[in-house]
Amino acid sequence: MKLSVSLTQSKLKDFLLNVALIRPVFIWGAPGIGKSSLVEQFAYELGMECVSLLGSQLAPEDVIGVPQIVDGCSKFFPPRMIVRNEPYVLFLDELNGCSHEIQKTFYSLITDLRVGEYHLPKGSIVIGAGNRAQDSAIVKPMSSALINRMIHVELTVSTTDWLKWAYAHNIHPFITEYIAQRPDHLWSKPPKTEETFSTPRSWHMLSDAMQGYGENISDADIEALSVGTLTVAHAIQFRAFIRQLRNKYILADIISGKERWPDKPEDRDILYFLAQSFRAHLMKNLPREKENSGQKDKELIFAAKACIKDLAAITFEIAQMVVAGDDGESLPGYFMAEIVRDLPRLVQKSQKNG
């Protein structure tokens, strides 16, 4: 399912508080972006237990129970994990990962909070969740009858929300500092092939593994861990970021002229990361129209041109990457015009390659 509106974690939590208490909700979203943890946090804040059923691993008897003969009649006894004395949040995770036969067992549970003759305690809440077909996850089409029994919403990644959560949950400071500088690396689209890819969950796993090593974690250990959890390009830049921290290269000092770009061959990965961060900084902080430029903006424009010129003297290719990029976005037109005037060869080559 593809919805035209998606919500961040903080907005989805408000949505659940207003909707899930009245009607069952189904949360769509890519793998690893925090659907399960959000529902668990929602239940915790309500003071309710959260019981999770993993749809992709269920058999029909795991929901409706098994029959027994009582007073000459067969009666189904639901499983112990569903039967509770107090109201609770029943979380049907990966609901669209189970077969249609199993999906049918959820109809009365979702609509009437009932399994056979057993009714969930009054006040119980049912929330479903699942991945999307476009994310290369194991999903099966949901029947129209099941879709029509729930209110659907899509969860999207928010760097701001994730960083708030990360600071409160002791995520490794290297990771929070990196994501604060490169928010576009928090999540990447799942690949079609068997490759690692970056998600809030994979960054969390990387944090746990790094903290397991302690303060003396080596560059080789970081390389092994990051390659095993992140998108390859993100892993390379994350390692360069840590080397940058350890070598005390600070982008703000380079922009201000206090420090120079690292120019040693062995620091090329650090240089590449700094240049990527420099481009991201310009994309974020340069005003889109020159008429809106204040004094700080003018100082940044002047400093940026000087930085690009110095970078081109070290490596023309990386300087070209700052100007042209490969992200489909363009620096402001007036800035590019000034680069054309001051560094025409750099822009001409960028345009030729484009």
Secondary structure, 3 states (H helix, E strand, C coil): CCCCCEECHHHHHHHHHHHCCCCCEEEECCCCCCHHHHHHHHHHHHCCCEEEEEHHHCCCHHHHCEEEEECCEEEEECCCCCCCCCCCEEEEECHHHCCHHHHHHCHHHHHHCEECCEECCCCCEEEEEECCHHHCCCCCCCCHHHHCCCEEEEECCCHHHHHHHHHHCCCCHHHHHHHHHCHHHCCCCCCCCCCCCCCHHHHHHHHHHHHHHCCCCCHHHHHHHHHCCCCHHHHHHHHHHHHHHHCCCCHHHHHHCCCCCCCCHHHHHHHHHHHHHHHHHHHHHCCCCHHHCCHHHHHHHHHHHHHHHHHHHHCHHHHHHHHHCCCCCCCCHHHHHHHHHHCHHHHHHHHHHC
